[in-house]
């Protein structure tokens, strides 16, 4: 392996998305990642080959039954040569299979253990799938039209965000040069990502509300209908507004404070102006002016517009690593077959 994490040896125990996504990102950066899979394999293998590949390219797989004494012996042998272990299971399973730093320290005291759960290690085993966590932490309540029901985004934002946080925590503890345990929960990550909303409530008593996707502070900053398609317009300072307003033929509301105080009036004026052209037409007009705007595209359209973001990995076409490092091209190896690198059951 090459890359900035070449030589880093990571074990992964978990299923589906958050944990496997975290370790795949690390594998793309050069880490050697070995999935310790149960006899039946990671549950994502049951979804589809493409689904599994999207989270597990470039890894190794060993099949181990951690519920048996022999499986525990195999685990301890693997731990001796590892730098880190990332676990994505419910708390009772983490303890039952001896996957904490305390349990594994006799075999490798310098091991970094990252435990990724839904609610935290001290919160029990209540189911904590992505959409459940989004509902419980205020994400769904913030999403949707003001007079409509709460909504969920169309992708697994809690799992993916928690995976990124877990990867960051793992690298931080490895960098410290000490073994130890890092705990990350989907709940805590999503609450953290509500940063300015939470601060407004905790410090100013301002509870967030659904604005149909509009930004709580910047105006105008939301999706707008056009003559054909929708346009995302994100005016974050007065310079952007001056450029946009001149192009759109809108007068007044020169400062953000004025626009925030007259949100409905501003939105109405922008909506009327944008009806004069298509979403792609406005995008082409505003881009040279450096005004943040983009036509709403489908995923197929977005991928077609950025062909460099698609890579091959063992017969699958997947989205590339989000990290661009001069001189390093991730190997993008195939996803492993179950037990391909050792069937220890």
ABEGO torsion letter per residue (X at the ends): XBEAABGBBBBBBEBGAAAAAAAAAAAAAGBBBBBBBBAAEBAAAAABAAAAAAAABGBBBBBBBAABAAAAAAAAAAAAABABBBBBBBAAAAAAAGABAAAAAAABAABBBBBBBAAEAAAEABBBBAAAAAAAAGAAAABEBAABBBBBBABBAAAAAAAAAAAAAAAAAAAAGBBEBBBBBAAAAAAAAAAAAAAAAAAAGBBBBBAGGBBAABOBBBBBBBABEBBBBBBABAAAAAAAAAAAGBBEGABAAAAAAAAAAAAAAAAAAAAABBAAAAAAAAAAAGBBBBBBBBAAAAAAABAAABBBBGGBBBBBBABBBBGBBBAGBBBBBBGAAEBAX
